[in-house]
Amino acid sequence: MTIGIVVLALLALGEPNDDQRQAVPSTLPASARAHLKSATLAPIAHVDNLPAAVRSALTTLFGSERLEMAEPGAAFQSTDAIMTPDLPVRRLITAGCARDLCLVHYERGGVAHTYQVALLALSPEKARLQWGGLTSGPIQGLAELKSLVVEGRVRGPVPNW
């Protein structure tokens, strides 16, 4: 009887509706592209150095209770063969932030190893995902990453954050 109630409750919850999902365009909007192009991004070398609002937004985006992202070059769960269960499934590659935006490039392990980019708009209180895309491999330099995004050579959408 208890199992039946739990199943019914889960069915009633269903998939998140459109209001619960954050709508992210598959193509970087022209206004965001122009803003990023003119922005001077300060490099961020460590996950803990990302602004608190960005860490919070990524935590929410990833659907976790805390930001689970390895430092650049550190071990992480790169495949779906779990050898060390406590390793994060994501690893920071490069990031850069300006006063009102942040560009984060990271890799995501698992069944499909992907290289992902998130562009977040910053306000004093919070960060909001503006756009996301995929690269064919790691982009080590922040200037190159920014250029690829501005030129439209990083394609969205991201199927699984």
KOLKEKE-551636 format. One record per residue (C-alpha): residue in three letters; z, x, y. Coordinates in nm, 3 decimals. Each point is the difference from the previous one (the first is absolute). Example, Ala and Ser with C-alpha at 12.3 -4.5 7.8 and 13.67 -1.06 7.14 Angstrom:
2
@residu->ALA&up->0.780&east->1.230&north->-0.450
@residu->SER&up->-0.066&east->0.137&north->0.344
This chain:
161
@residu->MET&up->0.000&east->0.000&north->0.000
@residu->THR&up->0.092&east->0.279&north->0.245
@residu->ILE&up->-0.324&east->0.186&north->-0.077
@residu->GLY&up->-0.198&east->-0.317&north->0.073
@residu->ILE&up->0.166&east->-0.034&north->0.342
@residu->VAL&up->-0.074&east->0.363&north->0.084
@residu->VAL&up->-0.365&east->-0.042&north->-0.106
@residu->LEU&up->-0.035&east->-0.314&north->0.211
@residu->ALA&up->0.156&east->0.175&north->0.298
@residu->LEU&up->-0.240&east->0.295&north->-0.036
@residu->LEU&up->-0.298&east->-0.235&north->-0.029
@residu->ALA&up->0.113&east->-0.184&north->0.312
@residu->LEU&up->0.018&east->0.328&north->0.191
@residu->GLY&up->-0.352&east->0.096&north->-0.111
@residu->GLU&up->-0.204&east->0.260&north->0.181
@residu->PRO&up->0.086&east->0.077&north->0.362
@residu->ASN&up->-0.190&east->-0.228&north->0.234
@residu->ASP&up->-0.211&east->0.122&north->0.291
@residu->ASP&up->0.296&east->-0.025&north->0.239
@residu->GLN&up->0.201&east->0.232&north->-0.225
@residu->ARG&up->-0.281&east->0.254&north->-0.034
@residu->GLN&up->-0.083&east->0.229&north->0.283
@residu->ALA&up->-0.365&east->-0.054&north->0.092
@residu->VAL&up->-0.168&east->0.338&north->0.017
@residu->PRO&up->-0.367&east->0.026&north->0.097
@residu->SER&up->-0.225&east->0.193&north->-0.240
@residu->THR&up->-0.174&east->0.164&north->0.296
@residu->LEU&up->0.188&east->0.177&north->0.276
@residu->PRO&up->-0.024&east->-0.225&north->0.309
@residu->ALA&up->-0.192&east->0.152&north->0.292
@residu->SER&up->0.303&east->-0.020&north->0.229
@residu->ALA&up->0.216&east->0.188&north->-0.253
@residu->ARG&up->-0.279&east->0.255&north->-0.053
@residu->ALA&up->-0.026&east->0.067&north->0.376
@residu->HIS&up->0.378&east->0.023&north->0.032
@residu->LEU&up->0.027&east->0.245&north->-0.291
@residu->LYS&up->-0.289&east->0.208&north->0.137
@residu->SER&up->0.178&east->0.051&north->0.333
@residu->ALA&up->0.348&east->0.052&north->-0.150
@residu->THR&up->0.163&east->0.338&north->-0.029
@residu->LEU&up->0.176&east->0.003&north->-0.336
@residu->ALA&up->0.300&east->0.225&north->-0.055
@residu->PRO&up->-0.004&east->0.132&north->-0.359
@residu->ILE&up->0.270&east->-0.126&north->-0.236
@residu->ALA&up->0.070&east->0.242&north->-0.286
@residu->HIS&up->0.281&east->-0.183&north->-0.184
@residu->VAL&up->0.061&east->-0.358&north->-0.109
@residu->ASP&up->0.339&east->-0.004&north->0.174
@residu->ASN&up->-0.169&east->0.098&north->0.328
@residu->LEU&up->-0.209&east->-0.318&north->0.007
@residu->PRO&up->0.143&east->-0.240&north->0.258
@residu->ALA&up->0.263&east->-0.232&north->-0.148
@residu->ALA&up->-0.217&east->-0.303&north->0.079
@residu->VAL&up->-0.291&east->0.153&north->-0.195
@residu->ARG&up->0.222&east->0.079&north->-0.298
@residu->SER&up->0.128&east->-0.358&north->0.008
@residu->ALA&up->-0.351&east->-0.148&north->0.025
@residu->LEU&up->-0.125&east->0.214&north->-0.289
@residu->THR&up->0.301&east->-0.098&north->-0.210
@residu->THR&up->-0.086&east->-0.366&north->0.056
@residu->LEU&up->-0.371&east->0.061&north->-0.060
@residu->PHE&up->0.074&east->0.175&north->-0.329
@residu->GLY&up->0.234&east->-0.283&north->-0.106
@residu->SER&up->0.296&east->0.227&north->-0.061
@residu->GLU&up->0.360&east->0.015&north->0.112
@residu->ARG&up->-0.032&east->0.355&north->0.134
@residu->LEU&up->-0.291&east->0.223&north->0.090
@residu->GLU&up->-0.097&east->0.180&north->-0.318
@residu->MET&up->-0.240&east->0.270&north->0.109
@residu->ALA&up->0.005&east->0.366&north->-0.099
@residu->GLU&up->-0.037&east->0.280&north->0.252
@residu->PRO&up->-0.339&east->0.174&north->0.029
@residu->GLY&up->-0.054&east->0.225&north->-0.301
@residu->ALA&up->0.309&east->-0.132&north->-0.184
@residu->ALA&up->-0.012&east->-0.148&north->-0.349
@residu->PHE&up->-0.079&east->-0.370&north->-0.023
@residu->GLN&up->-0.115&east->-0.251&north->-0.262
@residu->SER&up->-0.373&east->0.077&north->0.014
@residu->THR&up->-0.101&east->-0.188&north->-0.316
@residu->ASP&up->0.116&east->-0.302&north->-0.195
@residu->ALA&up->0.150&east->0.229&north->-0.268
@residu->ILE&up->0.360&east->0.001&north->0.118
@residu->MET&up->0.154&east->0.334&north->-0.089
@residu->THR&up->0.270&east->0.005&north->0.268
@residu->PRO&up->0.102&east->-0.357&north->0.087
@residu->ASP&up->0.181&east->0.084&north->0.325
@residu->LEU&up->-0.308&east->0.146&north->0.173
@residu->PRO&up->-0.160&east->-0.212&north->0.272
@residu->VAL&up->-0.349&east->-0.137&north->-0.059
@residu->ARG&up->-0.116&east->0.103&north->0.351
@residu->ARG&up->-0.021&east->0.338&north->0.171
@residu->LEU&up->-0.058&east->0.072&north->0.368
@residu->ILE&up->-0.307&east->0.208&north->0.076
@residu->THR&up->-0.004&east->-0.001&north->0.380
@residu->ALA&up->0.110&east->-0.222&north->0.286
@residu->GLY&up->-0.005&east->-0.008&north->0.375
@residu->CYS&up->0.154&east->-0.224&north->0.260
@residu->ALA&up->-0.046&east->-0.077&north->0.367
@residu->ARG&up->0.228&east->-0.212&north->0.216
@residu->ASP&up->-0.149&east->-0.327&north->-0.125
@residu->LEU&up->-0.182&east->0.075&north->-0.327
@residu->CYS&up->0.034&east->0.197&north->-0.318
@residu->LEU&up->-0.260&east->0.115&north->-0.254
@residu->VAL&up->0.134&east->0.068&north->-0.351
@residu->HIS&up->-0.202&east->0.149&north->-0.288
@residu->TYR&up->0.154&east->0.004&north->-0.345
@residu->GLU&up->-0.096&east->-0.006&north->-0.363
@residu->ARG&up->0.100&east->-0.268&north->-0.247
@residu->GLY&up->0.028&east->0.081&north->-0.367
@residu->GLY&up->-0.006&east->-0.234&north->-0.295
@residu->VAL&up->-0.293&east->-0.132&north->-0.200
@residu->ALA&up->-0.238&east->0.080&north->0.286
@residu->HIS&up->0.090&east->0.305&north->0.209
@residu->THR&up->-0.105&east->-0.091&north->0.355
@residu->TYR&up->0.012&east->0.157&north->0.345
@residu->GLN&up->0.103&east->-0.255&north->0.260
@residu->VAL&up->0.023&east->-0.024&north->0.376
@residu->ALA&up->0.217&east->-0.236&north->0.203
@residu->LEU&up->-0.029&east->-0.048&north->0.375
@residu->LEU&up->0.310&east->-0.156&north->0.152
@residu->ALA&up->0.059&east->-0.130&north->0.351
@residu->LEU&up->0.340&east->0.102&north->0.137
@residu->SER&up->0.230&east->-0.177&north->0.240
@residu->PRO&up->0.357&east->0.102&north->0.080
@residu->GLU&up->0.132&east->-0.251&north->-0.254
@residu->LYS&up->-0.248&east->0.007&north->-0.287
@residu->ALA&up->-0.326&east->0.120&north->-0.149
@residu->ARG&up->-0.279&east->-0.230&north->-0.114
@residu->LEU&up->-0.283&east->0.088&north->-0.234
@residu->GLN&up->-0.332&east->-0.025&north->0.186
@residu->TRP&up->-0.239&east->0.127&north->-0.262
@residu->GLY&up->-0.026&east->0.193&north->-0.324
@residu->GLY&up->-0.268&east->0.185&north->-0.192
@residu->LEU&up->-0.078&east->0.238&north->-0.282
@residu->THR&up->-0.132&east->0.356&north->0.000
@residu->SER&up->-0.178&east->0.170&north->-0.289
@residu->GLY&up->0.261&east->0.276&north->-0.010
@residu->PRO&up->0.281&east->0.153&north->0.200
@residu->ILE&up->-0.073&east->0.077&north->0.365
@residu->GLN&up->0.234&east->0.284&north->0.092
@residu->GLY&up->-0.060&east->0.026&north->0.373
@residu->LEU&up->0.120&east->-0.268&north->0.238
@residu->ALA&up->-0.292&east->0.060&north->0.239
@residu->GLU&up->-0.251&east->-0.043&north->-0.284
@residu->LEU&up->0.174&east->-0.315&north->-0.123
@residu->LYS&up->0.002&east->-0.152&north->0.347
@residu->SER&up->-0.369&east->0.087&north->0.044
@residu->LEU&up->-0.096&east->-0.157&north->-0.334
@residu->VAL&up->0.188&east->-0.320&north->0.084
@residu->VAL&up->-0.148&east->-0.022&north->0.351
@residu->GLU&up->-0.352&east->0.062&north->-0.137
@residu->GLY&up->0.044&east->-0.282&north->-0.253
@residu->ARG&up->-0.022&east->0.235&north->-0.298
@residu->VAL&up->0.325&east->-0.127&north->-0.151
@residu->ARG&up->-0.065&east->-0.335&north->-0.165
@residu->GLY&up->0.231&east->-0.296&north->-0.045
@residu->PRO&up->0.151&east->-0.205&north->-0.134
@residu->VAL&up->0.278&east->0.154&north->-0.204
@residu->PRO&up->0.031&east->-0.203&north->-0.323
@residu->ASN&up->0.350&east->0.114&north->-0.087
@residu->TRP&up->0.234&east->0.168&north->0.248
